[in-house]
Amino acid sequence: MAHRIYATSVASVYVHYVAKAERKGRTQAEVDEIICWLTGYTRQELAEELANGTRFEDFFARAPGPNPARCAITGTICGVRIEEIDEPLMREIRYLDKLIDELAKGRPMEKILRQ
C-alpha cells in the first residue's frame, strides 16, 4: 500500500514549507528556488502544478529535470537517514523536506543547493 503522502497535493504541504521558512526569516522565493533546483520545474511550471492541486506522486514523476546533485543530500529527516530510504518517491520527498529544514535553520542558499 502506498504511503498517504503520495496522494497528498503538493500545494497543501507547500503552504507549510513557506510558513516554516518565513517564521525563520526566509522567503517564499527561496522555497520556490529550492523546489525548482531539486525538480527542474520553472517557477511558472511550479505555480501551475500548485494551482492544479498536483499530488506528490505525479509532481515528482513529471519533474522535468531532477537535479543530479540531489544525491549529495544526506542526513536524517524524521529520524531516518535519507541515503537509506529505498523507495525512490519517498526519498525525493525527503530530499525536499531536508532542504526546507536547512533553509529554516539559516543555511546559506549556495550550500543548500549543493554549489
C-alpha positions, -999 to 999 in steps of 0.1 A, spaced: 0 0 0 14 34 -10 21 60 17 -6 86 20 18 115 13 20 102 -23 -17 111 -28 -14 145 -9 -14 176 -30 20 194 -31 1 227 -26 -13 216 7 22 209 20 38 239 2 20 264 24 37 247 54 71 249 37 66 286 31 53 292 67 82 274 82 107 294 61 90 327 68 89 321 106 127 318 104 131 350 83 134 333 49 112 338 19 87 321 -4 111 329 -33 138 308 -16 114 279 -11 105 281 -48 142 283 -58 148 251 -38 119 232 -53 129 243 -88 165 234 -82 155 199 -70 130 191 -97 138 212 -128 104 229 -129 105 266 -138 88 290 -113 58 292 -138 55 254 -140 57 251 -103 29 277 -99 8 257 -124 14 224 -105 4 241 -72 -27 256 -88 -37 223 -103 -35 205 -69 -9 180 -83 -2 151 -60 33 144 -48 34 112 -68 26 130 -101 47 161 -92 79 141 -89 70 117 -118 66 147 -141 96 166 -128 113 179 -160 149 176 -147 156 161 -113 189 177 -103 218 151 -103 233 169 -73 204 159 -52 222 126 -44 246 148 -23 217 155 1 224 133 32 215 133 69 183 125 88 148 136 85 121 124 109 147 101 124 155 83 91 187 86 72 179 99 37 205 78 20 189 46 35 154 52 21 148 26 -6 116 39 -20 125 64 -47 95 86 -44 98 88 -6 135 97 -10 126 126 -33 100 139 -8 125 136 20 152 154 -1 127 183 -3 119 182 34 156 182 42 163 212 20 134 232 36 148 223 70 182 236 60 166 268 48 147 272 81 180 266 100 196 296 83 219 277 60 232 298 30 214 291 -3 246 281 -21 251 253 5 215 242 4 217 240 -34 250 220 -31 271 245 -51 
